[in-house]
Amino acid sequence: MRGAVRSVGRALHLPVTGTARGIRKATHAHGAGESGLGKLIELHAVNGAGDVMITVALASTVFFSVPTDEARGRVALYLAITMAPFTVLAPVIGPLLDRLPHGRRAAMAGAMLARALLALIIAGAVAGGSLELYPAALGVLVASKAYGVVRSAVVPRLLPPRFSLVKANSRVTLAGLLATGVAAPIGAGLHAVGDPWPLYGAFVIFVAGTFLSFSLPPKVDSAKGEDVALLAADEEHLHGPLRKGAKRPGLRTVGPAVTHALGANAALRCLSGFLIFFLAFLLREHPLTGESAAVSLGIVGVAAGAGNALGTAVGSWLRSRAPEIIIVAAVALVLGTAIVAALFFGAFLVAVLAAVAGFGQALAKLSLDALIQRDVPELVRTSAFARSETLLQVAWVFGGAVGIVMPLNGTLGLVVAAVIVAAGWLATLRGLLGSARHGTHPRPRVA
C-alpha cells in the first residue's frame, strides 16, 4: 500500500519536477548558469508573469467593467494620474539608479516587493471602489520601470564568455514573453473567480521575485570600471576618455550611430504605446468581424506577442550583423505595413500591423543593444543601457497619450501611426545609413 502511494506521488510529482528541470536546463545553457545570467532570465520571467496579472486586473476594472464612453474617461483619468507623473519621474529613474550601482540586487528586490504590496492595495481598492487604485497603479508602473532600467544595467555584468549582449537580451526578453503568454490565461481564469484574485496571484509571484533577486551573483552590485553615460555630448566631449581634459565619455563618444538608433527605436516604442490604447478603444467599439471586443483584443494581443517573439528570435539569429541596416529595414517594414493598413483598413490588416510592429520593435531594440555594445566605451556601457531604456519608456508613454485622445476612426488612427513611424525613420535614416557606410568598424563579434 505504501509503495503504491509512493508510486502515485512520484507520478504526480514528475510532470512538475520534469518541467522545472527542463526550464532550468534551458535558462542555464551555454554558460548562463555559471555567469548568473540564468538567474536573471528566471527573474525576468517572474517579473513578466506578475506584471500581466496586474494588467489583467486593471484592464477588467478600468476598461471592461463600464460602457465605452465612460471607460474612455476612466482610462484618460488613469493616464492623467499615472502616466503623466510617470513622464516626469521616468527620466529621473535612470540617473538615480546610476548613483546606486552597489545596490542593484536590492533595487530589483525592492521593485518586486513594492509591487507585491501595491497589488494588495489595488485588490482592496477594486473590492471597495476606492480611489486608492490610481496612486497604487502609478506606484506599480514606477516600480516596474525601475526594475526594467536596473535589469538593462545588469545584463552586461552577467555575460558568459563569448556571449553577445544581443544574444543575452534575446534570451531575457523571450523568457519574459513566454511567461506573459502562460500567465495571461491564468490571470483571466483567476479573474473569473473574482476581481481581486489576479492581484493575489501577482502578490505571490512578486514575493517570489523578491527572494529570487537576491540569488543573483554579488558581481551585479559591483561598479568596478563603470562611469556615467550622457545621452548627448558636444564637441568638447566627442572623444571622451581619449581627449585630454574630458571628464567622462558620452553616447556620441565614438559616433552618432547609437543616438540615431535610439531615435528610431523611440519611434517604434511610441507606436507601441499608441496602438495599445487606440486599438483597445477602437476594437471595443468596432470589434473584428464576428468576434466580441474581448476576443478581438486578444487576437491583436496574441499577434503582437507572436511578432515580438519572432523578432527576438530573428535578432538572436542575426547576431548583430549590420545593426544600422537592420534598424532601417525594420522601421521601413513597420512604416510600409502601417501605410497599407491605413489605406485598406480591415480586421486582418490590423492584426498584421500589430504583429509587424511587435516584430520590428524587438528586432530594432536588439540592434540598438548591439550598437551600444560595439560603439559605447565599456566603462559607461552599463549606464548607457539604463538611460536608453528610460528614454524609450518615455516615448511609450507619449504614444499612449496620443492614442487615448484620438477619435475612434480606424483609417485616421493608422494614418497617425504611420506618421509617428515616418517621423522617426526619416529623422534617423541618413545618419544610420551614413554610419553603416562610413561609421565605426565593429569590434570582433562573439557568438
TAWONOR-V426647 format. One record per pair of residues at least 6 apart in sequence whose C-alpha atoms are under 6 Angstrom apart, sorted by the first residue. I is the first residue (numbers start at 1). GAP is how many residues later the second one is. Records with the same first field share a line. If there is no record, write none. Layout:
BEGIN
I=GAP + GAP
END
This chain:
BEGIN
27=11
28=10
31=129
32=6 + 128
35=123 + 125
36=122 + 181
37=121
41=131
44=132
45=130 + 131 + 134
48=128 + 131 + 132
49=130 + 131 + 134
50=152 + 155
53=134 + 145 + 149
54=145
57=141
63=8
82=56
87=307
94=292 + 293
101=120 + 122
102=119 + 120
103=118
104=117
105=108 + 109
108=39
109=101 + 104
111=32 + 36
112=94 + 97 + 98
113=97
115=25
116=87 + 90
118=18
119=80 + 84
122=11
123=73 + 76
125=7 + 8
149=237
152=233 + 234
153=229 + 232 + 233
162=284 + 285
163=283 + 284
164=282
166=200 + 204
167=149
170=142 + 146
187=11
190=7 + 8
191=6 + 7
225=154
226=153 + 154
227=152 + 153
228=152 + 155
229=21 + 151 + 154 + 155
230=20 + 21
231=20
233=17
237=9
238=15
239=14
240=6 + 8 + 9 + 13
241=8
254=121
257=175 + 178
258=113
260=168
261=107
264=160 + 161
266=126 + 129
267=154 + 157
268=93
269=126 + 127
270=125 + 126 + 129
271=128
273=123 + 126 + 127
274=125 + 126 + 129
277=123 + 126 + 127
278=125 + 126
282=126
283=10
284=9
287=6 + 9
288=8 + 59
300=51
303=52
304=50 + 51 + 54
307=48 + 49 + 51 + 52
308=50 + 51 + 54
311=48 + 51 + 52
312=50
315=48
320=50
323=44
324=108 + 112
327=37
330=30
334=22 + 23
335=83 + 86
337=16
338=80
339=79
341=8
342=69 + 72 + 73
345=66
374=68
END
